[in-house]
Amino acid sequence: MSNPFVKKLEHGIKWMFFTLSQLYLKKGRDFAVIDPSKIKKVLFLRPEKLGDMVISLPVFHNLKKLYPHIKIYTISSPKNIAIVSEDASIEHNFLYTKNILKDIKTVRQIRKIGIDVVADMICDDSVTALFLTQYSSPKAWRIGLGKTKHKEYYDFNYLYRSNDASHVVDNTIKLLTAFGIDTESLEKHIPPTIRDEYYNAADKYLALVQNGSGGDVIGLNLSAGKPTRVWPENKNQELVEKLLANYPSCRIVVSSDPSERTRALEFVQLFPKRVFTTPEGLNLLEVSAILSRLRLLITPDTSLVHIARAFSVPVVGLYTQFGKNFRLWKPFDQEGGTVISNNDYNIFDVEVEAVYNEIVKQFPLEAKA
């Protein structure tokens, strides 16, 4: 878990550096629309969390599909680079490490490429992204998303209102309007690129799980990025018991963060039959291949929500009451399938019956006779 004091100190240093360097930052220029036929290279900045990269895939893929001649580059983080590590639509991924010497070297490498457009995909004012946008490609068009304090430093800025009910996927793809692209009809369910061998391995694993039953396979994710997003173990247990009792042909696959593997194994041991863990040692894309085959995923608010929805797999998600986060990051393009706590801080008070009822209501399975 990150140290709040260190994080606050980091932000303070960035803002001090920003204040001292304002005289050297370039203001935005007069902007009409970028003609995609006249550009060759676009750099997208996404040095954030895993889910942020997942919801960015529709931007990369639609731009490449419409204009195959454009070479797409990304700046990613160690947390999310796996999502695009095998993506053929991306020419090259650069890694932002927060190591100043390594990152200066990366910026120098990018400057040699000759980028035509830099797109800052961070949906807020970020000093880091502002510097990367300015210094990685000084002559490039700079387009941004959701900028308020820093908007004067971008040539184009798609600004959505904080109370807008639009999903973060819909907001993010609006970056393409800078290229004169109508985003309404674009395909927005774009999963990560996954090897055939990973899909084949997933199919073999799930065949063993089903053991000839032909029943639906439900995913249950135990882990989340924050302890406040983790549902109590006794409630997970009660939910599984309820599902097994009422849906006799279903099988349940339990996933967790690798650091919580022991927890997942201990949980599965409570159910001698029909409940399994994902195989040990899988990478993110191998786990994603399994997710793509599920009938349904039950999970706290985490990146697996967005991976599952990229495959159009139904999700029942558990969320805190905090409105803005819920509106932006709920399961994309899906009616219902969400259970919300009675507070802004955790999901501990979410009741088993509410989750179960949402499963039955939104995603009915074959009930027992």
N, C-alpha and C positions, 0 to 999 in steps of 0.2 A: 504494500500500500504506500502511496506517495506521502511524503512528509509535508504537511500544510505549511510549516515555516519555510522549508526549502522552496516550495512552490511560490509562496508569497515573495520571497527574496528574488527568485528568478524573474517574476513579473516586474518587480521593482527595478531590477537592473535593465531589463528590456525597455521599460518606459523611460528610464534615464537616458539610455543610449538613443532612443527614438527622439527625445527632446533635443539632445545635442546634435543630432544628425538631420533635423528637419530642413535646414537650409540647403542640404545636398540632395534631398529627395525631389524627384520630378513630379510636377503636377500633371493631372490628366489633360489630354489634348481634345480638340474638337473631334467628335465621333459621329459617324453615320452608321454604316454596317460594313463588317469585314466581308470581302468577297472571297469565299473559300477557294475559288479557282486560281487566286493569285497568291495563295500562301502554301507553304510546303511543310512547315514544322510547328507543332503546337505543344506547349509544355503545360501539364496540369499539376497543380500543387495539392497534395493530399497527405501531408505528414501528420496524420492523426490516428484515431482508433480504427479497429477492424471494421466496425459497422459503417464508418464513413466511407471507406473504400468500396464496400459492397454496394452502397446506394449510388456510387459514382459510375458503376459499370455501364449503365444505359447511356451516359454521356459519351464515353469513349467509343462504344460500339456503334452508336448511331452516327457519330461524326465520321468514323471510318467507313461505314457502309455507304453513306451518302457521297463521301469524297475519298475514295480509296488511295488517291495519290498523297494524301496528307500523312505525314509521319507523326505519331503520337508518342510523347515522352511523359513520364510521371516522376514526381518527387514523392516518395512514400516514406513510411516510418518502419522501424523493425516490427511494430505491432501489426501492420496491415499489408506488408509487401507480399505475403504468401498468396493473397487473393489475386494478384496480377502477375505472379511469378511465371505463369505459363500461358499468359494471354497473348495470342498472336496479333491482336490489334494494336499492341503496344510495342513500339520500336525498342525502347530501353527504359528501365527503371533506375532512378537515382535514389539513393538512401540518405535521408536526413537523420543524423545520429545524435544531435545536440553536443557533439564534440566539435568545438569551434575550428580546430585545425583541419579535421576531416571534412567539415562542411564547407570551409573556404576552398578546399581542393575540389570539392564537388561543384561548387559554383563556377570555378574556373573551367572545369570540364564542359559545363553546360554552355558557357559563353562562347566556346570554340565551335559549337554546333551551328549557331546562327538561327536561333528560334525566332519565328515570326509573331507568335501570339503566346502570352503567358496567362493562364487562367487560374486564379486563386479561388479554389473551391471551398475554402473554410467559410462557413455561413455566419461570420461574425468579424469583428475587427481584431486582427491578429498582427502583432508587431513582427513576429517571426515571418509570417507569410508576406507581409509588406516588404520586408528587406529582401526576401528571396525573389519576390516579383520584380523589385527594382534592380537588383544587382546581377541576377542570373542572365538577364537579356535586356540591356539598357535601351535598345532601339525597338523592342517588340511592343505590339499593342498589349495593354494590360487590362484584363477584364476581371471583374470581381462579383461577389455574391453576398448580399446582406450587409454591405459596408455602410456605416453611419459616420463614425469619427474619421475614418480614413478614406472616405469616398472620393475626396478631391485628388487622390493620388492614382486613381484608376480612370482609364479612358471610357470604360463602360462598367456599369454596376447595376445588376438586377437586384432591386430592393423590394423585399416582400414585407408586409406588415407583421408585427409580432403576434397579433391576434388573428392572423390568417389561418383558416382551417386546413390549408393545403398541406399535404404530406411532404416530408423532406425530399423524397424522390422527385416529386413534381417541381418543387422549388429548385433543386439542383440542376435538373435538366434544362431549366430556363436559361442557363448560361449559353446554350446554343442559339438563343435569339440574337446574340451578338454577331452571329454568322448569317443572319437572315433566315434561320431555319424555324419553321412552324413546328413547335414541339408537341402539339396536341395529339397528333396521330402517330407519334413515334412509339416503338415497342419499348416498354419500361420494365418488363420482367426479363432481365439479363443475368443469368447465373455466371459464376466464375468458370473459367476454362478448366476442364478436368480431363485427365487422360482416360482413354478407354480401359486401360488396365485397372484403374481405380473403380470405374463403374462395374467392371466384371467381378472384381473382388467384393464389392458391395453386394452384388446380386448373389454370389456364392454364400456370403455370410448370412444374408437374410433368408436364403433357402434353408440353411441350417436352423435358423431361428424359427421359421414357420414349420419345419419338419413335416411337410406334406399336408398341413392343416388347411392351407389356402386362406387363412384368416388375415385380417388387417394387421399391419405392424404400426404401433404408435410409439413415438419418441417422447421420452421424458428427460429433460435437461435439468440437472440438479444445481449447476453452478451459475454464477453471475459475477460481473465485474466488481460489485460492491457487496459487502455482507448484508446491507439493508435490503438488497434485492433477492436474497436467498430465502426461499420459502422454508419454514420449519420442517424438520425431518418427519415428525409425527404426522403432519398434514400430507406430505408426499406419500407416506405409507398408507394412510387412510384412503387417499385417492386411488392408489394402485389396487388396493383391496376391493374397492367399489367397482373399478373397471373390470377386474378379473371375474368378479361375481356376476356382473350384468352382461358382459360380452365374452362368452366362453370360447370363442374362436380367435380372439385377438391375442397378439403377442406384444410385449412391451420391451423396448430397447432403451436402456438408461445411459445417458452420456454425462460427462463431467469434464471439467478442466483437468489436464494431466496431473496437476498438483493435488487434486482431490480424488485421485484414482482409488485410494484405499476406502474413502467414504462411499464411493459408488459400489465397490465390491461388497462392502459390509451391508449396504442397502439391499442389493440383489439377493444376498444370502437369506433375507427374510422371506423370500418367495422361491421355493425350490423348483417350481415349474413356471414356464411361460414368461419369465422376466430375465433379461440378459443385459450385460454391459457391452458397449462397443469394444471391439478388439483393442488390445493394448498397443501403444506406440504408433498410432495413426497420426499422420500429419493433417493439417486443416482441410486440404482438398480431399483426402480420403474420407474424412468425417462428412464433408459436404456431399460426397457421392452417396453415402448412406442416407443422409437427410433427403436427398432428391427422390428416394424410393419410398419414403414414409407416407402413410395415409394421413397422418396428423402429427404435429409437434406441439407438446405442452412445455412451456418454458417461462422463466422470469424474463424481464426486459433485458435482452442481451443481443449480441451480434447474430446469434443463430436464428433469431426472428427474421432478419433481413436475408440471410442465406436461404432459409426455407421459402420465403415469399418470392425470392428471385426464381425459384423453381416452381412457383405457384402451388407449393405445398401448404395446406391450411394450417393455421397456427392458433392455439389458445394461449394468449400471453397474460402474464400477471404484472400489473403496473401500480406504481404509486399514484396518488391523486394529483400530483403536480401537473397542471394543465398544459403548459407549453410543451414540456417534454413528451407528454402523452400524445398530443395532437400531431406533433412532428414525426414521432418515431413509432407509432403503433403499426401493426402489421399492414403492409402496403396493399392497396387495392383489394380490400377484403371487408365484407360487411360483418360486423360483430367479431366474436372470437377474442374479446378482451375482458379481463376481470380487474377491477380497480379497487385499491384499498381505500380506507376511510381517512387516510392522512397523507401528507406530502413526503414522509420521511422513510417509510419502509412498507413491505408487503406482508408483514407478520400477521395482520388481522384478516387477510383474505381467507374466506371460509371454503372448506372442501366442497360443500354443497354448491356454492356459487360456481366453482371451476367445473365441477361435474355437469351441472345444468347447462353451462355454456357449451361443453362438448356435445351433449345430447341435442341441444337446440340448434347449434350452428353446423355441426358435423356428425349427423346421425350415423351410427355404425349398425351392423346387424345384431340386434338384440337376441338374447337367448329365448328359446321357445318357452 
